[in-house]
Amino acid sequence: MLIKALNEYYDILARNDKVCKDGFSRQDITHMVMLRKDGTISDIINVEQESEPDSKGKTKLQPISVVLPERTQKPGIDGNIVEHRPLYIFGLNYDNKSGTYSTEDSTDKAKKSHKAFVDKNLEFTEGMTSDIVTAYRNFLQKWNPQDETENELLVNLGKAYSTANFVFGLDGHPEIKLHDTDGEIAQKITELKKAVGPVQGNDICAVTGEKGEISVTHDKIKGVRNANATGALMVCVNNTAECSYGKEQAYNSSITQTTMKHYTEALNTLIADKNHRIYLDDMTVVFWAMSDDDSKETDLFASMLGFDDKIDADEMNGILLKSLNDVNQGKSPDLTELDIDKNVEFYIARICYRICHGI
């Protein structure tokens, strides 16, 4: 079972500090807002990176993956600590036809979203004194969306504004970011998580068999080719035909919140790592071995598909021919020369938009 394997791999990643700690999650980011200490914006920098060439050799700019305080999964208006969404941060709607910004919309969503963002973050950062948090708090208190409809930095973003995701940096010190893991905000979140009591709930997880609270919604998987920019769902129960025994939504999946966080974090970490992910046309393929260091196994697999040059073509042909000959003689392939443990479990999963298959 793919979710079970990902849940177990999470333990390996956590043991090696390769996944987000409790209270944090990954988010695709396109731009960094540079704040002066007085809270004014000095610049908005595009931080996207060039993608790997596709089958036609073409590349494009892609967001970077950043660890932020855990994102909200609630429907409706609900702000995040260290918000990334433009409507919340700036309180402005962008009209693609006219190319103009406005605070007005039929439901006052822009105004309500910005207020939720400001109130939540001012309350959370109360008493913090670092330069970057001071700049952030000043921004929260000074930014007035109605006065910024012609802000030059936002005007320059144009259509990119609506789909952009932002983080905050300190003007003159781009290495200092609001979401830094050793910063005041991250430290407070870690402390609050440590103070939380034992896992709540008395339901049985179908994956681990442990008791906990069933997760009604599941976090999105980022980086899946052809999926929405906001991510894709691996477990999604939205149709009435999928409901049974009076249970709706993901209550039918019987996956606890802990297991949900673990498998989604493990899969997002794999997809974000080029050493564990390749793209084949419209498919996203992830692969890993159940070991603390699976680099030799993943290098071998990627080289077999022609996506890695760590093993040259002649050596790879020799490995494949020898392995096939061993199999033909009813023997297990001998991979000792590559320092690979043949007893380690190796997983391959191909992911298509909205559908995930373990192979």
Beta strands, then each sheet from edge to edge (+ up, - down):
strand 1: 24-29
strand 2: 31-35
strand 3: 41-46
strand 4: 49-50
strand 5: 61-62
strand 6: 64-69
strand 7: 93-95
strand 8: 100-102
strand 9: 166-170
strand 10: 173-177
strand 11: 203-204
strand 12: 211-212
strand 13: 277-280
strand 14: 283-289
strand 15: 346-352
strand 16: 355-358
sheet 1: 1+ 6-
sheet 2: 3+ 2- 9- 10+
sheet 3: 4+ 5-
sheet 4: 7+ 8-
sheet 5: 11+ 12-
sheet 6: 13+ 14- 15+ 16-
end
